[in-house]
């Protein structure tokens, strides 16, 4: 059975659920603290309470999965990288004026800076508490499948620089550390007599211009405000209400899938190292005996860029059929700049669908203070809900 065949009122009811998603998102921005929807912020708590109230009506069970996360890990990483790069730079300069073997200390500092990029030295510190919401709408019969509609409740941290600029600064940081490592190794080989070449004495002067690279992690550490967020309406307030809109249709039409649980998972901590998604994977194995597909709904903006990415022929055939049933055109847009929590779930060996309608290049408002309700549109939300419902009925019929 197609989802569109479940009721004569299907089209009108789906549109009503779309309006609910868009209207609720707009109202929440007006009525709550949208500037503090970072993980664990007051705005996020208000959003989660509102969503929980709706899901209590739409679903049969709701559980909360608390977890702790380090909200300042990214800033701490940049600070630590800056400190090690500064030490490496200072030792390289001192090696020029005093003892050449100080370059060994510069090499060690550069190695520590490289390790710091992976957050190895920033995992300590006071943790903050947050939680995920997991709601289930049970099937009419035995549970053989599970579909989880996932979205994140936290908004991106407020930044003084654009995502594009931050990306360039990170790239320069990587390049700087790599050059430092090569520079230190070459000087050590020269001092030990292992390496000889024309101009080997002049290469020591490179220690001075290399100091330029320490600006990059310093700038990055100052550009992030961990105590405030962007509005995050497209990324990803509308995703939360779209997931709720799909189960709202099932609830208000008094429909249940025959052998498939239809669930909503609202994770927090996406912008704190995907802490909420990782926590879900810790508690999920108890239910892993059921065939599961997670739809990661993230950033619904332009219906003409509707994109659903998944691995596996069987799942992809289902998605193509679902799009056809829903009258939705799947495109080949691939917004590589956008990272969702789908990567975390895929690593947990769960069938995952990354659902977004972002174009290939980031919109001007992407992850900035301009990501407001001004850019909310009904068509991409309607397409997402229809696509999800048709996918659910196809999976239920397998």
BATORGU-162910 format. One record per residue (C-alpha): x, y, z. Coordinates in steps of 0.05 Angstrom, whole numbers, plus 5000, padded with zeros to 4 digits. Layout:
<sites>
XYZ
...
</sites>
This chain:
<sites>
500050005000
502250714985
501951245040
497751664992
492551114991
491451105066
486151645064
482052075017
484352655059
491752485050
493953095009
490253595053
492553265118
499753235096
499453975077
496454105146
502353735179
507154145136
503854795159
504454535230
511954435222
513155115191
508455495237
511155155299
518255325279
516556055268
512756105333
518455785372
523356285345
518856855367
517056585435
523556265460
530856435469
533256275399
540056585412
541756055464
539855405430
546855125433
547454445465
544954505537
542655225527
536055505552
533355565482
534654835467
531254615531
525155035512
525054715443
525754015470
520054125520
515554365464
517253775420
516353285478
509453575490
507553445417
510652755414
506852545477
500552615435
503252315371
507051715399
506051145449
512751165486
517851705501
524551595534
530052075552
537351885545
541852355586
549152435570
554952895586
559153285535
564753775535
561854425507
568554775501
572454215468
573154565400
575555215431
580354845477
583054455418
584655105381
587855415442
592254795454
594254785380
596055525385
600355415448
604254835418
605255195352
607555815389
612555405430
615055075366
615955755333
619656045393
624355445398
625755475323
627656215329
631956085391
635355525353
637556035301
640556505353
643156015406
643355255406
641454925339
639254295376
633354675405
630154485340
628953795371
624254125421
620954495364
619753825329
616653525392
612154135400
609954085327
608253355337
604053535398
600554075357
598953555304
596053085357
592053665386
588353755321
584853085336
582553335404
587052865443
588853395494
582053735498
577753165524
578753355596
574953905630
568254005663
562653645627
555553915616
549153515617
544153435562
539452905534
536252585473
528852465463
526751805433
519351705417
515951085388
509450985351
508350235356
505849795298
499149445295
502548765298
509348465313
515448925306
519648695247
522349365224
524050025255
524350705221
527551265261
526651985240
532552355269
534053095275
538253505322
535554015371
541854425382
543755005336
550755185313
555055595360
555356335344
561556515305
565057165289
567556885223
563756545167
564055795156
568155915093
573256345131
573555845188
574855295138
580655685107
583655815176
583255065193
586554905127
592155405141
593055095210
593954405180
598754675128
602655065180
603654465225
605754035166
610854555144
613454615215
614453865218
618153845152
622254455172
624254165239
626053485210
630353795155
634154235205
635353635250
638153235191
642553825172
645253925242
646753185249
650453195182
645752695151
643153185099
647153695060
644854155004
646254844976
643155395019
642354955080
644655525126
639556015097
633755535108
634155685183
631456375167
624756055150
623456015226
621356755224
615956755169
613256085195
611056455258
605356725215
601656065220
600456125295
595356665280
590456155250
588755735312
588956365355
583756685310
579456055309
579456005385
576956725390
571756655335
567156155371
562256365425
560555725463
555256075504
550756295446
548156025381
545656235313
538056175305
539055515267
532155515235
534055155171
539754815207
535954465239
529754705275
525354545215
528253835213
525653705283
518653925267
518653555200
520052905237
514353065285
509853255226
510552555196
508352205259
503052725269
499852505204
499751775228
496951975296
491452445273
489151955218
489451395270
494050985227
499350475246
504250105204
503149355205
509949115229
514249745233
515550215291
515650935269
520251305316
522852015326
529852115353
531652825373
539052855389
543053415421
550453565418
551353545342
555754165347
559253875407
562453285372
555852915356
555452735430
547952565428
548452115367
554251745398
550351655463
544451365424
549150845393
551250645464
544150485486
541550235419
544649535415
539349265462
534349365405
538949215347
535648545331
530348925291
531649145219
532749895226
533350505180
534951195206
532851795166
537352385185
533152995168
537753595164
536854285133
530654325089
531354935044
530154844969
525554294942
529354314876
535454054914
531953454947
537252944961
537052274997
543651895003
544251185029
548650575021
546149904994
542349734931
536149484966
535250125008
536650564949
531450204906
526450324962
528251064964
527451144889
520650804892
518551224951
520451864914
516351634854
510351474898
510952144933
511752534868
518552784892
524452894846
530952614875
536853034852
544252894851
546153504892
551753354941
552953904992
559853665015
560454265062
554654005103
555853465155
549953105188
549852575242
548752045189
556251905188
555851715262
550151225252
553350925190
559550775232
554850425281
552849955224
545750215220
542350335152
542151085146
538951575098
541752285096
535952735076
537253465059
535253985008
541454415009
544754634943
551954454924
554555114951
552655385020
547055895022
549156585046
545556475113
548555785126
550555715200
550256455213
545856945249
541857025184
539056315189
532256565210
525056375196
525256835136
527756245094
522655735116
518655435059
512954935057
514754554992
521254225017
517854035083
511853745046
516453355000
520353085059
514152855097
511152515035
517852185020
518551935092
511451655094
512051305027
518751015049
515550775114
509950405078
514750085029
519349835084
513349585123
511249175063
517948825055
</sites>
